[in-house]
Amino acid sequence: MPILTKHFTRKYTIIQNQDLNSKSLDSFELSMVQNDKKLLIRANSAVAAAWGFNYYLKYYTNSSVFWSGKNINLDESDLPIVRQKIQLSSKDFVRFYQNICTFSYSYVWWDWSRWQYEIDWMALNGINMVYAQTAAEYPWIKVSNGYRELGISYVLPAFAGFVPDQIRRIYPFNNFTSASDWIGLTMVDPLDPLFSRIGIAYNREVIRLFGPSGFYSADVFNEMLPKSGDLDYLAIVNQAVYDSLIAVDENAIWVMQGWVFNQDFWNRTRVEAFLSRIPIGRLIILDLFSETIPHFNDFSSYFGHSFVWNMLHNFGGANGIFGDIEKINQLPDKARKLPNSSMIGVGITMEGIDQNEMIYEFMLEKTWRQTLNQSQFSNWVLNYAARRYMTKNTPYVDQDFQSILGRIIINYSSRVFMRNVIYRTYDYQNKQLFTKRPSFNIRPEGIPNLEQFYSAWDDLVQKADDFAPSALFRYDLIDFSKEVLRYFFDSQYSRLKNAWNQSDLYKFRDLD
């Protein structure tokens, strides 16, 4: 792991210990050896070892690794001592990461060094399952090998029936359908033997290139409707996909996006039929937008099939500051405790990364954290600020940061509510006003308490001189300044629109 070896080469030992958790959940144990001069990490997997090391970095050295950069405060000559043995276990078998869209919105221009950094970040945060929605070029094979070296399960793309339209010329006597949306993509009819023939050939080639991962994604009706609501037809469609998987990997587990069930078409009866021919234990459903539109409640925990509780949070790679801390603090624990819950994991399934890192770090800790009360959460915020902003050239992070970041977080809830209202009216990408074509007919998404935003921003600016040596502080200051200016623009637009509609020159002149 390049992130680690650059900073910490000789002062830790990792011992694999499969007996740390009787339920085979990822676990680690931290202690000191050699007269407190060396850190000992016992773990039952490579990901658990990296996760344990990151726990030490975060909570003993005020260090952290983020998408936007890293802040490592580690002196090998004077290691902080773990005075009492620490042992943590995940509550979940799966910690999932990524969205199909992330590969275009965020990853598209990455080189191998950036992928190495990302893979390290995944392991450090305990992530053990990711998409591998990749092409056949050599760099993508390196990415998959990087996952394999750390024991991160990668989900390969499997055949879902979609083919080039011109294939109809080659197979004029076979049956094809056109998707109800997404430019009417051509799909081999799952009832046609050609579906199995192409599916097996495709899946075999994917495995030849990337190796058998054991996990495969195939989303047949994502954001489109089946040609029929007949229960037998829906069951046969899924069986055709599953059969083409187990024909090439008898132990295959299908990873399906629960996003498909957003459409009103999918009532309980149809969902149950759709899932009915997949054996329990051979399907994992990603409940993609659990913090806002969960489906596991609607369908009795997917009728016994395993599911992962995910925070989607971000659409279109939008870079605004938003989220809902309180929901992600409480809801995963509630989902685990539901009667007959088949929840096996948590995850983050944002469409774009490089934004709102506090929200994602908190969510990733939900695999082991209990629900926090207000005092505990305030302490978490202060610790977050310390490991993000403190360097040897900055003062200690004080209580002011609880208030500053707390005032920003308070606005997350109102902002995410507005985003979800907009989402339901299919304008969910939430483009900022000043990126839209000028018009007096735009409806602002909703402006939070600007005075609260301004005061938090002003307090952050007052810290700028002291924390200027911190690259991550500078990053956040610019990011928050952008958000404040964006809301100021929205506010001025609303006032301008009001003055225009009332033909009130005085209101227009009062704009500041």
Stockholm file with secondary structure:
# STOCKHOLM 1.0

chainA/1-512         MPILTKHFTRKYTIIQNQDLNSKSLDSFELSMVQNDKKLLIRANSAVAAAWGFNYYLKYYTNSSVFWSGKNINLDESDLPIVRQKIQLSSKDFVRFYQNICTFSYSYVWWDWSRWQYEIDWMALNGINMVYAQTAAEYPWIKVSNGYRELGISYVLPAFAGFVPDQIRRIYPFNNFTSASDWIGLTMVDPLDPLFSRIGIAYNREVIRLFGPSGFYSADVFNEMLPKSGDLDYLAIVNQAVYDSLIAVDENAIWVMQGWVFNQDFWNRTRVEAFLSRIPIGRLIILDLFSETIPHFNDFSSYFGHSFVWNMLHNFGGANGIFGDIEKINQLPDKARKLPNSSMIGVGITMEGIDQNEMIYEFMLEKTWRQTLNQSQFSNWVLNYAARRYMTKNTPYVDQDFQSILGRIIINYSSRVFMRNVIYRTYDYQNKQLFTKRPSFNIRPEGIPNLEQFYSAWDDLVQKADDFAPSALFRYDLIDFSKEVLRYFFDSQYSRLKNAWNQSDLYKFRDLD
#=GR chainA/1-512 SS CHHHHTTCSSSEEEEECGGGCTTCCCEEEEEEETTTTEEEEEESSHHHHHHHHHHHHHHHSCCEEETTEEECCCCTTSCCCCCSCEEEECSCSEEEECCTTHHHHTSTTCCHHHHHHHHHHHHHTTCCEEECCCCSSHHHHHHHHHHHHHTCEEEEECCCSEECTTHHHHCTTSCEEECSSGGGCEEECTTSHHHHHHHHHHHHHHHHHHCCCSEEECCSSTTSCCSCCCHHHHHHHHHHHHHHHHTTCTTCEEEEEGGGGGSTTCCHHHHHHHHTTSCTTSEEEEETTTTTSCCTTTTHHHHTCEEEEEECCCSTTCCSCCCCHHHHHHHHHHHHTSTTCCEEEEEECCSCCSSCHHHHHHHHGGGTCCCCCHHHHHHHHHHHHHHHHCCTTSCCCCTHHHHHHHHHHHHHHHHHHHHHHHHHTTCTTCCCGGGSCCCSCCCCCCCCCHHHHHHHHHHHHHTHHHHTTCHHHHHHHHHHHHHHHHHHHHHHHHHHHHHHHTTCHHHHHTCC
#=GC SS_cons         CHHHHTTCSSSEEEEECGGGCTTCCCEEEEEEETTTTEEEEEESSHHHHHHHHHHHHHHHSCCEEETTEEECCCCTTSCCCCCSCEEEECSCSEEEECCTTHHHHTSTTCCHHHHHHHHHHHHHTTCCEEECCCCSSHHHHHHHHHHHHHTCEEEEECCCSEECTTHHHHCTTSCEEECSSGGGCEEECTTSHHHHHHHHHHHHHHHHHHCCCSEEECCSSTTSCCSCCCHHHHHHHHHHHHHHHHTTCTTCEEEEEGGGGGSTTCCHHHHHHHHTTSCTTSEEEEETTTTTSCCTTTTHHHHTCEEEEEECCCSTTCCSCCCCHHHHHHHHHHHHTSTTCCEEEEEECCSCCSSCHHHHHHHHGGGTCCCCCHHHHHHHHHHHHHHHHCCTTSCCCCTHHHHHHHHHHHHHHHHHHHHHHHHHTTCTTCCCGGGSCCCSCCCCCCCCCHHHHHHHHHHHHHTHHHHTTCHHHHHHHHHHHHHHHHHHHHHHHHHHHHHHHTTCHHHHHTCC
//
